[in-house]
Amino acid sequence: MHSSYFLALVLLLSPIVDLARETPGVESPAFTTVPEVSAGFDLLYEERFAEAREAFANWESRNPKEPLGEVAVAASYLFEELSRQGVLTSDFFLNEKKFLRGIDGSPDPGRMSHFRDALARARELAGERQKTNPNDGEALLALTLAAGMESDAESILQKRHLAGLKQMKKANGYAKELLAQHPDATDAYIAPGIANYIIGSQSAGSRFVLRFDGIHGDKKLGMEQVARTAENGRYLRPFAKIILALAARREKQNAVAQRLLRELSEQYPDSELFASEYAKAMSVASGD
C-alpha cells in the first residue's frame, strides 16, 4: 500500500497554505502575509523547532480564534518528527521500500500526542468558523492542512496506509473547495500534486486500487502541481521546493534538483538539511 507522504505538511509539513499573492478584499491571516508567522516558518525550515513554536504561540495568543495558529503548531511537531526520522532526504526518497512503506521503527509518542492535540484544536476552530460560513476560506485551509498532515503522520510515521489514504482524500476535497473559490491559492496545489506523484509512483495494479476522488496518479502532473507552489507559493514555497527537488532526484532530473537545492541553501545558509542535500545532488551528473 502506498504512503501518502507530506500531503499538506500538508501540504508540512504541511504551514499556513497561504496564497501566492494577496487576495483583494480578503482580510484573513490565511490570505495575507503575517510577518511573525512567516518568521516562525523560516525557523521551522531551519530546524529550530522550539523557537518556531514559540513564535507561533506568541501570535496565537493574540489571535485565539484563528485556526491557522494551531495548524502551524501542529506542523512544527510533524516537521520535527519527519526531520528526526530523516524523511525529507534523498536517502529516504531514493529508498523505494521506505518511500512506499514508511519509516523504520516508530515515532516519538510524546511529540505525536502534541501534534494530534494541535490538530484537534485547529479543527475545532475551523468548525466554529464554518457555523457562520461553510465556505470560509480560512477554515477550508486549516482543514486541508490538518487532513494532509494527519495523512503524512499515518502513512509515513505510523505506517497505517489505509488511514493515511482516508485523510489524503479529505485533504484533496478541501483543497478543491478552496481552489474553486480562490484559484490564486497557489500553495494549495501541493496537496493534489503530492497525491498525484505518490500514487503515480505505484505499480499499474496499485494505481487502479488507489485511485480516488478523481486522482488517478500522474507523476508528471504531480510534479507540475508541486512546482506551482515552489514557484509562486508563500509560506509553503520552501517545503514545495524540497519535495520537488527530492522527486526530481528520483526521476533523474538532477539539474532541476541541483537548482532547487542551491536556492534553498542560499535562502537558509544555516540549514544542515539543505546544505547536505545540495552536496549530494551535486555529486551526481546533471541531466534532465
Secondary structure, DSSP 8 states (H G I E B T S, - for coil): -----SSTBT--B------SS--TT--STTTS--HHHHHHHHHHHTT-HHHHHHHHHHHHHH-TT-HHHHHHHHHHHHHHHHHHTT-SSHHHHT-HHHHHH--SS---HHHHHHHHHHHHHHHHHHHHHHHH-TT-HHHHHHHHHHHHHHHHIIIIIS--HHHHHHHHHHHHHHHHHHHHH-TT-GGGGHHHHHHHHHHHTS-HHHHHHH-BTTB---HHHHHHHHHHHHHH-STTHHHHHHHHHHHHHHTT-HHHHHHHHHHHHHH-TT-HHHHHHHHHHHTS----
